[in-house]
């Protein structure tokens, strides 16, 4: 998870400095790869401690990795928004699944 935070920070350093410009491949991969590493690390951590279902975060990590070409094509701000939506959707899906499980 820590490597993911470092990757996100490296990608954000360039993205925040030039929000209207498109990201080059390096910062786009760092940004999407950082989100991927964070979600994958969190999924492994949750699996090791048997906290909830880690599969939603693992799926979110796969989607975040698939987003790096879009992050490199769109503006830096749009890439950040896209990855933020991926993380938010992952957490919302996990939260919804937990609620359904608890009600049953």
N, C-alpha and C positions, 0 to 999 in steps of 0.2 A: 504494500500500500504506500509505503514511503517513496519508493521509486516512481509511483504514479503521481504523487504530489509534486515531485521534482520535475517530472515530464510536463505536467500541466503548467507549472511555473515557467519553464523554459519556453513553452509555446505561447503563453500569455504575455511574456516579456515583449515579444515581437508584435503580437496581435494588438495589444493595448496601445503600443506606440504608433501604429498605423492602422486604425480600425477600418478605414475605407478601402485600403489596398488589399489585393489578394495575397494570401500567404504563399511563400515558396514551399517546396516539398518538405524541407527540414522542420520548420516550425509547425506545419500542418500535421506531420507525423508525430511530432513531440506532443502536440495538444491532444490529438485523438488517441495516441498511444498512451499518454498519461492517464486519460480517463479510462482507457481499457485496462491498464495495469492496476489502477485503483479499484475498479469494480471487480476485476478478477481476484486481486488480493483480498478484498473484503469477502468475496464468495468463499475463498479457501479458508479464511479465518473463521467465518460463520460455520463452515462445514466441520472444521476441526473442533470447535467448541459446541457443536450441535445446537446452534442458535438459529431457529427458523429454517426456511428453505433457501439455500443459496442459489438455486437455479435461475431465479429471476435476475440476479445480479450477474451471473455468468452469461445469460442471454444478452443483458444490457452491455456487457463488455464486448461481445461479438458484434453487436450493432454499432457500438462506438468505434470499433476498429474499421468497420465497413464505411464509416463516415469520413475517413481521412481524405479520399479523393474530392468529396464535396467541400470539405474544409479548405482544400487547396484551390478549388475552382471559384468559390464564392468569396465575398469580402471577409476580412478577418472577423468583423462583428457578427456576420451571419454564421460563420463557422462556430463561434462561441455560443451563439443562440442555439444552433443545431445540437451541439453536444450537451448544452444545458437541458434541452427538451428531451434528449435521450435519457439522461440521468433522472429527470423528473418523471418521465413515463415509466422507467424501471421501478422507481420507488413507489409510484402510484399503483402499478400492477401488483407489486409485492404487498402493499398495504391492503389492497382490495382482496387479495387471496387470503390474507390473514383474517380479515373481517368475516369472509364467507366461512372459513374454517371454524372460527370461534362461534358463530351463530348456529352452526349445525351441531 
